Amino acid sequence: MRRLPVSLRWKFALTVTAVCCAVAAVLGVLVHNAVAHQTVGEVRKDAGKDLDTALVLFEYGTSREGINSVIDPPELPAPLRQLVHSGRRGSMVGTFHGRSVMWVAAPANGQIMAVWSPYGSTRRALEDFDTAILGSAVLAAVVVALAGLFLAHRISRRLTTTAAVARRITAGDLDARVGGSGGRPPGRGPAGHDEVAAVAAALDSMAGSLQSRLQAEQRFTADVAHELRTPLTGILASAELLPEGRPKEMINDRLRALHRLTEDLLEISRLDSGAEHADLAAYALGPLVERSVQATRSDTEVRIITDTVVETDRRRLDRIVGNLVINAHRHGRPPVQVTVDAPPDGAPTVEVRDRGPGYPEALLRHGPQRFRTDAPGRGKGHGLGLTIAVGQAGVLGIDLRFSNAPDGGARAKLQLPRHPEDGH
């Protein structure tokens, strides 16, 4: 059977309450035993004195008036009667004429001399005392549980804030910090010197270090790509001066590939730095996708099931669709099909599908990785097309998901925001 999840605050509160109840139970038993032993001992002591007096008076044949003594009473408890018959004296709680009494008995010339003392008030006092102990224990447990819940809530809230910041960092928000989340900055003041604050400070430090390294990497990539652009442009122009022939075609082909790689690196650098902003306008989705596919100059079928108007950046959407189509032709197998649909009760979608071996598991789990296209059967390449598509989709607020079709082939699906004035 599946266990229900329990939050940390409730675990903490329940643990504190359980410990409090256990301590209260142990203390209650100890106090009850001590008070009961003392109270019953006093009653037994007084009854024992009366028994001694009754034995002396019985020995001298003097009247025992004023002493609650009885010879061989039938109400005497059987264990106490057997004890006296063995020649010893003892005491035991029992009844006499329907009342609760403390019996004290001893041998007296072959008979049993018994003295009784009222025990009802003593029993009621012990019961009242036990009730007071139980009430105090319950009250203490409730107070401790509320205090534990309050403290656990404070700790849990701080941990929840730290976890939320960690998720924001995982999602790419490297500016997120626990110390800047509206709470007390870690490490300052009395509340900042504990383990939770240490974890928060370590997370902030990790995020800062990671941000610095990523920014350095982005600057390096942008600088390298920018520095390569100028000489590459010059080399491309110089290559055009070479004599016509196969060597010129090979050189121009490699130079154009290197030039595209440089442009892709610059684009990724801008996307990573957050410097890209969408220029939104209203477009009919179907014709826009058709033009994007035609620009790839590939044999791709475009199916428009239902058209609609969307608010997007045409240049960026061209980049996304173009990269997905090129990737499908380069690493998949034909036929490659692009489907446009705009259901009345859902978001407009654009799906790009091929009939190849499908996306690798690593891509489906972690998303596109730069310079990595090592899936068996999907060929090789510099692997920046899908990364750029994901980055541009993020700029446009488009949900881009990768999956493999049940009957084979890779499938990339775009979900676009509908135009506010669209009547569907």
SVG drawing of the C-alpha trace seen along z (x, -y; Angstrom):
<svg xmlns="http://www.w3.org/2000/svg" viewBox="-23 -44 65 65">
<polyline fill="none" stroke="black" stroke-width="0.4" points="0.0,0.0 1.3,-3.4 2.2,-5.7 0.7,-9.1 3.3,-11.9 3.8,-13.9 5.4,-17.3 8.4,-18.1 6.4,-20.5 3.9,-17.7 6.7,-15.2 8.4,-17.6 5.2,-18.5 4.1,-14.9 7.6,-13.9 7.7,-16.6 4.1,-15.7 5.0,-12.0 8.1,-12.7 6.0,-15.1 3.3,-12.5 5.9,-9.8 7.6,-12.1 4.2,-13.1 3.2,-9.4 6.4,-8.4 6.2,-11.4 2.5,-10.8 3.1,-7.1 6.0,-8.0 4.1,-10.8 0.9,-8.6 2.9,-5.8 4.7,-8.2 1.5,-9.9 -0.5,-6.7 2.3,-5.0 2.5,-7.9 -1.3,-8.3 -2.1,-4.6 0.9,-4.2 -0.6,-6.9 -4.0,-5.1 -2.2,-1.7 -0.1,-3.3 -3.1,-4.7 -5.0,-1.4 -1.9,0.5 -1.8,-1.7 -5.5,-0.9 -4.7,2.8 -1.9,2.7 -4.2,1.0 -7.0,3.5 -4.6,6.5 -3.5,5.1 -7.1,4.5 -8.1,8.0 -5.3,9.6 -6.4,8.0 -10.0,8.5 -10.7,4.8 -13.5,3.2 -12.4,2.1 -15.0,-0.6 -13.9,-3.5 -11.8,-1.2 -13.1,0.3 -12.1,3.8 -13.8,7.1 -13.0,10.7 -13.0,13.0 -15.1,10.7 -16.6,12.6 -15.9,9.6 -12.1,10.0 -10.4,10.6 -9.4,14.2 -5.7,13.5 -5.4,11.5 -7.2,14.2 -4.7,16.8 -1.8,14.5 -3.1,14.2 -3.6,18.0 0.1,18.4 0.9,16.3 1.7,13.0 -0.1,9.7 -1.0,7.7 -3.2,5.1 -5.5,5.0 -8.2,2.8 -11.6,4.5 -15.2,3.8 -17.2,3.8 -20.9,3.4 -20.7,2.2 -18.1,-0.5 -14.6,-0.6 -12.2,-0.1 -8.6,0.6 -8.3,3.9 -5.4,4.6 -5.4,8.0 -3.2,10.1 -3.4,13.4 -5.0,13.1 -5.1,16.4 -6.0,18.6 -8.5,16.0 -8.2,13.1 -8.2,9.6 -9.1,7.2 -9.3,3.4 -10.8,1.5 -10.4,-2.2 -12.6,-4.1 -10.9,-4.2 -13.5,-5.8 -12.3,-9.4 -8.7,-8.2 -9.7,-6.4 -11.6,-9.5 -8.7,-11.7 -6.3,-9.5 -8.8,-9.4 -9.1,-13.2 -5.3,-13.4 -5.0,-11.0 -7.6,-13.2 -5.5,-16.3 -2.4,-14.6 -4.1,-13.4 -5.6,-16.9 -2.2,-18.5 -0.5,-16.1 -3.1,-16.7 -2.8,-20.4 1.0,-20.3 0.9,-18.0 -1.4,-20.5 0.8,-23.4 4.0,-21.6 2.3,-20.4 1.3,-24.0 4.7,-25.3 6.4,-22.5 4.1,-23.1 4.9,-26.9 8.7,-26.2 8.4,-23.5 6.4,-25.9 9.1,-28.5 11.8,-26.0 9.7,-24.5 8.9,-27.9 12.6,-28.7 13.4,-25.3 10.5,-25.8 11.9,-29.2 15.4,-27.6 13.9,-24.8 11.9,-27.3 15.1,-29.3 16.9,-26.1 14.1,-25.3 14.4,-28.8 18.1,-28.3 17.5,-24.9 15.1,-26.6 17.8,-29.1 17.1,-32.1 20.7,-32.5 19.8,-35.8 17.6,-34.0 19.0,-34.2 17.6,-33.0 19.0,-36.1 17.0,-38.3 13.7,-36.5 12.1,-38.8 13.4,-37.0 16.3,-37.7 19.6,-37.5 21.5,-34.3 24.2,-34.7 22.9,-37.9 21.3,-38.2 20.4,-35.4 18.1,-33.7 20.9,-33.4 23.2,-31.1 21.7,-27.7 21.8,-24.8 19.0,-26.1 20.8,-29.4 24.0,-27.6 22.2,-25.6 20.8,-28.9 24.1,-30.6 25.7,-27.6 23.0,-27.7 23.5,-31.4 27.2,-30.9 26.8,-28.1 24.4,-30.1 26.8,-33.1 29.7,-30.9 27.7,-29.2 26.4,-32.5 29.9,-33.9 31.2,-30.8 28.3,-30.8 28.7,-34.5 32.4,-34.0 31.6,-31.1 29.0,-33.2 31.4,-36.1 34.1,-33.8 31.8,-32.2 30.5,-35.5 34.0,-37.0 35.3,-34.0 32.4,-33.9 32.6,-37.7 36.3,-37.6 35.9,-34.7 33.1,-36.5 35.4,-39.1 38.2,-36.9 35.6,-34.3 33.8,-37.0 37.1,-37.9 38.1,-34.3 34.7,-33.7 35.2,-36.8 38.7,-35.6 37.5,-32.1 35.3,-33.5 38.4,-34.6 39.6,-31.0 39.4,-29.2 36.2,-27.4 36.4,-23.7 35.9,-21.0 38.5,-22.4 36.7,-25.8 33.4,-24.1 34.8,-22.1 36.5,-25.1 33.3,-27.3 31.2,-24.5 33.4,-24.2 33.7,-27.9 29.9,-28.4 29.5,-25.6 32.0,-27.4 30.3,-30.7 26.9,-29.2 28.5,-27.7 29.8,-31.1 26.4,-32.8 24.8,-30.0 27.3,-30.5 26.6,-34.2 22.8,-33.6 23.1,-31.1 25.3,-33.6 22.6,-36.3 19.9,-33.8 21.9,-32.8 22.5,-36.3 18.8,-37.2 19.5,-40.0 16.9,-38.8 13.4,-40.3 10.5,-39.4 8.9,-41.8 5.3,-40.6 2.7,-41.1 -0.4,-39.2 0.0,-36.6 -2.0,-33.9 -0.3,-30.7 -0.7,-28.5 0.8,-30.8 3.6,-31.7 4.6,-28.1 4.4,-27.4 6.8,-30.2 9.1,-29.0 9.2,-25.5 9.6,-26.8 12.7,-28.7 14.4,-25.5 14.1,-24.3 13.4,-20.8 10.9,-18.2 8.5,-18.7 4.7,-18.2 2.7,-20.9 -0.8,-20.1 -3.0,-22.8 -5.9,-21.2 -7.3,-24.4 -5.8,-27.8 -5.8,-30.7 -4.2,-34.0 -1.3,-34.1 0.8,-36.8 4.4,-36.0 7.7,-37.2 7.8,-36.0 11.6,-36.0 12.0,-33.9 9.2,-31.5 10.9,-31.0 14.1,-30.2 12.4,-27.6 10.4,-25.9 13.3,-26.0 15.7,-24.4 13.2,-21.7 12.6,-20.8 16.3,-20.8 17.0,-18.6 14.3,-16.2 15.8,-15.9 19.4,-15.7 19.0,-13.2 15.6,-11.4 14.2,-9.8 11.5,-11.0 8.7,-11.7 8.9,-14.8 5.6,-16.3 4.6,-19.6 1.1,-19.8 -0.7,-23.0 -3.8,-22.8 -5.8,-25.2 -8.5,-23.4 -11.3,-25.6 -10.7,-24.4 -6.9,-24.3 -3.7,-26.2 -2.5,-26.4 0.1,-23.8 2.7,-23.1 4.1,-19.6 7.2,-18.5 7.6,-14.8 9.9,-12.5 10.0,-8.7 13.6,-8.1 14.9,-6.3 13.5,-9.0 15.1,-11.2 17.6,-9.6 16.6,-9.1 19.1,-11.6 17.4,-14.4 13.9,-13.4 15.0,-13.5 17.3,-16.5 16.5,-18.4 18.9,-19.3 22.6,-19.4 25.0,-21.5 27.4,-19.9 25.9,-16.5 24.0,-14.5 25.4,-11.0 22.2,-9.1 22.7,-5.8 21.2,-6.2 20.6,-9.9 23.9,-11.0 26.4,-13.6 26.5,-17.4 27.4,-20.3 24.0,-20.0 23.1,-23.6 19.8,-23.7 17.6,-22.2 19.3,-24.3 18.6,-27.5 15.0,-26.4 14.5,-25.9 16.1,-29.2 13.9,-31.1 10.8,-29.3 11.6,-30.6 11.8,-34.1 8.4,-33.8 6.7,-32.0 6.2,-28.9 6.0,-25.4 8.4,-23.2 8.3,-19.5 10.2,-16.6 8.8,-13.0 8.9,-9.8 5.8,-8.7 4.4,-5.3 4.7,-4.1 8.3,-5.4 9.9,-8.7 10.9,-11.9 8.2,-14.4 8.6,-18.1 5.5,-19.9 5.1,-23.7 2.2,-25.2 1.8,-28.8 -0.2,-31.5 -3.4,-32.4 -3.9,-36.0 -6.0,-37.9 -8.4,-39.1 -8.9,-35.6 -12.6,-34.7 -12.1,-30.9"/>
</svg>
